Structure formats: C-alpha cells, structure tokens
C-alpha cells in the first residue's frame, strides 16, 4: 500500500467513525424526545387527576366533611388533602 492509499484509508475510517457517532447521537435524541413526550403526557394526566381530586375535595368540604373523612373516602392522606386544598 502506498502513502496515498494509507492517507485515504485513514480519512475514510475517520469519516465512518463520525457517521456512526452522528447516527448514534440521532438515535439518542429520538429516544430522549420520546421520553420527554411520555413525561409530558404523564404530567398532563397527573394535572387532570389533581383537578378532579380538588373538585371532589371542595364538594365534600361544602357538604361539611372534615379532612380525615375526605382523606379516607378518597384513599389519600390528610396531608395530601390539605396540599390539594392549598392549590
């Protein structure tokens, strides 16, 4: 092999490495974007659940139920009831 072939082989190897790295980075970005999308969906669902709980808590409070009774009926802690009331 002559010097020119060695030079071009080195360049080709470097280019292949760069292309492989770029492909891997693109795959990782796609994975991260999918994870972010899933997190956004979960956050949206959690927000909706909290709104429903807040409405239920408000209705129960208006009917004269205390925090402990509300917590028991909703299956959450009294602290969670109080936190949801504060929002």
Helices and strands as residue ranges (DSSP letters): H 3-62, H 67-74, H 78-86
